Amino acid sequence: MMPTFTGGGSLSLLARFDPAAMLEMVRRDQLTIMAGVPTM
C-alpha cells in the first residue's frame, strides 16, 4: 500500500459490503480499482 500512498493514491473502505453503498462509493470517490472476493 505504501507505493500507492506515496504516489498520491488513496484507500476507500466499507465496514460491511453493500452493493448500493459500493456503487455510491465508486461514484463519489472516483475509484479506478476495486478489490473484493468473488462472492461480492
C-alpha positions as protocol buffer text, in pm:
chain_id: "A"
residue {
  index: 1
  type: MET
  ca { x: 0 y: 0 z: 0 }
}
residue {
  index: 2
  type: MET
  ca { x: 282 y: 243 z: 68 }
}
residue {
  index: 3
  type: PRO
  ca { x: 375 y: 285 z: -303 }
}
residue {
  index: 4
  type: THR
  ca { x: 10 y: 374 z: -370 }
}
residue {
  index: 5
  type: PHE
  ca { x: 2 y: 635 z: -94 }
}
residue {
  index: 6
  type: THR
  ca { x: 339 y: 786 z: -180 }
}
residue {
  index: 7
  type: GLY
  ca { x: 226 y: 808 z: -542 }
}
residue {
  index: 8
  type: GLY
  ca { x: -78 y: 1014 z: -442 }
}
residue {
  index: 9
  type: GLY
  ca { x: -331 y: 730 z: -427 }
}
residue {
  index: 10
  type: SER
  ca { x: -600 y: 679 z: -167 }
}
residue {
  index: 11
  type: LEU
  ca { x: -788 y: 396 z: 2 }
}
residue {
  index: 12
  type: SER
  ca { x: -1166 y: 376 z: 43 }
}
residue {
  index: 13
  type: LEU
  ca { x: -1317 y: 116 z: 276 }
}
residue {
  index: 14
  type: LEU
  ca { x: -1665 y: -9 z: 356 }
}
residue {
  index: 15
  type: ALA
  ca { x: -1731 y: -152 z: 704 }
}
residue {
  index: 16
  type: ARG
  ca { x: -1969 y: -409 z: 552 }
}
residue {
  index: 17
  type: PHE
  ca { x: -2029 y: -484 z: 185 }
}
residue {
  index: 18
  type: ASP
  ca { x: -2350 y: -336 z: 48 }
}
residue {
  index: 19
  type: PRO
  ca { x: -2391 y: -321 z: -332 }
}
residue {
  index: 20
  type: ALA
  ca { x: -2568 y: 18 z: -332 }
}
residue {
  index: 21
  type: ALA
  ca { x: -2311 y: 168 z: -95 }
}
residue {
  index: 22
  type: MET
  ca { x: -2029 y: 26 z: -309 }
}
residue {
  index: 23
  type: LEU
  ca { x: -2167 y: 184 z: -625 }
}
residue {
  index: 24
  type: GLU
  ca { x: -2211 y: 516 z: -445 }
}
residue {
  index: 25
  type: MET
  ca { x: -1851 y: 500 z: -319 }
}
residue {
  index: 26
  type: VAL
  ca { x: -1723 y: 426 z: -672 }
}
residue {
  index: 27
  type: ARG
  ca { x: -1909 y: 733 z: -800 }
}
residue {
  index: 28
  type: ARG
  ca { x: -1824 y: 962 z: -506 }
}
residue {
  index: 29
  type: ASP
  ca { x: -1455 y: 870 z: -472 }
}
residue {
  index: 30
  type: GLN
  ca { x: -1397 y: 817 z: -847 }
}
residue {
  index: 31
  type: LEU
  ca { x: -1248 y: 472 z: -786 }
}
residue {
  index: 32
  type: THR
  ca { x: -1043 y: 317 z: -1065 }
}
residue {
  index: 33
  type: ILE
  ca { x: -964 y: -19 z: -898 }
}
residue {
  index: 34
  type: MET
  ca { x: -1186 y: -231 z: -672 }
}
residue {
  index: 35
  type: ALA
  ca { x: -1060 y: -540 z: -491 }
}
residue {
  index: 36
  type: GLY
  ca { x: -1301 y: -792 z: -342 }
}
residue {
  index: 37
  type: VAL
  ca { x: -1376 y: -1160 z: -308 }
}
residue {
  index: 38
  type: PRO
  ca { x: -1567 y: -1340 z: -588 }
}
residue {
  index: 39
  type: THR
  ca { x: -1886 y: -1367 z: -382 }
}
residue {
  index: 40
  type: MET
  ca { x: -1923 y: -989 z: -385 }
}
